[in-house]
Each structure stands twice: as structure tokens, then as C-alpha cells.
Amino acid sequence: GLCLVRDIVADPAELEGVSTTPPRIVRENTVDGLLVNYAFGTPPMVRDLLDRCRIPAIWFNRKRTENCVYPNDFGAAFEGTQSLIAQGHRRIAYVKVDSCIAWTKDREPHYSFVDREAGYRQAMNDAGLMPQSLDISRIPSKPADRPGHLMRSFVEILGRADLPTALLCEKGGRVMLFAAATLGLRVPDDLSVMTFDSQASADHEVAVDRLLIRHRAMGRLAVEEICELIKHSSAPRKPVTIPFEFHRVGTVGPPRRS
């Protein structure tokens, strides 16, 4: 049997001063192994306990030195940027949204925030082009000030006099399209937009060229990996990376302005 551990809030009482006691989800279930879908804000104590107890576990959407299956965010950003360069773009900016998230001191950010920007920068450097990262300001602390924050930030970016001809968005690509329309910018004539996403475009939504995480492939490979780890629990599994899919709908084209 397998148990899926999702992004849940652990009981603080179980995380303080615990050295050897397994997490509650392990104590309450009898299983041969764990599939851990704890991608964001993994409490370090939970991670350390699972490793120390030597329970067969495969982490997915998590970058580790062993026993994990995760999307190749670096490769996706690298190839996505290369595709923009191949279209003729020379002024391509990377729009960062991760810095607007208020990570608490005991919760670690997701690896993709670093890898995506690194892949973009590598492709730009390889082509002899100047990387440019555009930061979104931190989300307001007051809930009443949050609605429309991303839209306002994107409108501010698009209002720059030195606006690049193409943008690779860490997230929020559809909001970027609305921001461009607000300012009268035509996509892709005036501006090309590409984004990362976790789901394909639906017929009823505004579509944008995207680098898509292959969740089904990641889940299938995670099951294959945990089955092998259960058979040979003393031999850790090497990390498995999943390439992204390119979904093109027409928001990227050759630059038509200098």
C-alpha cells in the first residue's frame, strides 16, 4: 500500500522537541511507502523525520539529492528563452513574482523560483544578451489592499519607457495580457508574452503561450520510483526530472518594434 502526503499544516505540538517520533500521518497508517506532495513550505522537522526514519518515500515537485521526481524548471526557462531569441527578440525580461510572497522564516521557498530565473539568465548569457529581471513588489499585508495588486504591478511594468519586446513571466501570464490590453498594447505585435503554468488553457479562458508542468507524467513516474524503492529500500533512487510541454496559442511572435 501507498500513502499520499499532501501539503498540510502539521500539528505544531508534534514538531517541537521531537527527535525520533514519526509524523502522525505515518503513525496512523500502515503502508509500504509514501508519495510526498509537500511542495511548498515543508516544515523542516517533517522532512528530517521522514529521512531519519528511513521510510521509503518519493517526493514529487521537490528538488532533492535523491528519491524525488520534479519538473525541470531550469531547462524549461532555458528553452523558453531560446525560443524567444529564435523569434528575433533581443530585449527579453523575466518577470519575477516570487518575491511578493511573504515566506515565513521556518518555511522554505520552492526551488523553481531560483531555477526558472537561472535558466532564463543562462540562455540570455549564452546568446550574448543582457538579462533583465523585473520584480513585483511584496503583496500588501492588509487583505483589503490585495485585490488587483498583481494587475497594478503589471500595468506599472508595461508603462516603462524601456519596455522589452518579450516577457517571460514566472506566473500570472493571463493577468499580463489584461494589463497589456489596458494600455493599448497589442500581443504579439507590440509585446510577446510567455508564462509558466500548471494547467493547459481551457476553451473558455484567455489563452497565453505557456510552459506547462506535466503533472500526469510526474505522478506516473513517482509511482514507478516508489515501487522500485520499496523493493530495494537500501538503495536510494536518483532524482528524476520531467521536461515541460510547450503550449503555443499565438501570444509570441517576431518583434515589430526596435
C-alpha positions, 0 to 999 in steps of 0.5 A: 500500500501507498500513502499520499502526503499532501501539503498540510499544516502539521500539528505544531505540538508534534514538531517541537522537541521531537527527535525520533517520533514519526509524523502522525500521518505515518503513525496512523497508517500502515503502508509500504511507502509514501508519495510526498506532495509537500511542495511548498513550505515543508516544515523542516522537522517533517522532512528530517523525520521522514529521512531519519526514519528511513521510510521509503518515500518519493517526493514529487515537485521537490528538488532533492539529492535523491528519491524525488521526481520534479519538473525541470524548471531550469531547462524549461526557462532555458528553452523558453528563452531560446525560443524567444531569441529564435523569434528575433527578440533581443530585449527579453525580461523575466518577470519575477513574482516570487518575491511578493510572497511573504515566506515565513522564516521556518518555511522554505521557498520552492526551488523553481523560483531560483531555477526558472530565473537561472535558466532564463539568465543562462540562455540570455548569457549564452546568446550574448544578451543582457538579462533583465529581471523585473520584480513585483513588489511584496503583496500588501499585508492588509487583505483589503489592499490585495485585490488587483495588486498583481494587475497594478504591478503589471500595468506599472511594468508595461508603462516603462519607457524601456519596455522589452519586446518579450516577457517571460513571466514566472506566473500570472501570464493571463493577468499580463495580457489584461494589463497589456490590453489596458494600455493599448498594447497589442500581443504579439505585435507590440509585446510577446508574452510567455508564462509558466503554468500548471494547467493547459488553457481551457476553451473558455479562458484567455489563452497565453503561450505557456510552459506547462508542468506535466503533472500526469507524467510526474505522478506516473513516474513517482509511482514507478520510483516508489515501487522500485524503492520499496523493493530495494529500500537500501538503495536510494533512487536518483532524482528524476526530472520531467521536461515541460510541454510547450503550449503555443496559442499565438501570444509570441511572435517576431518583434515589430518594434526596435 
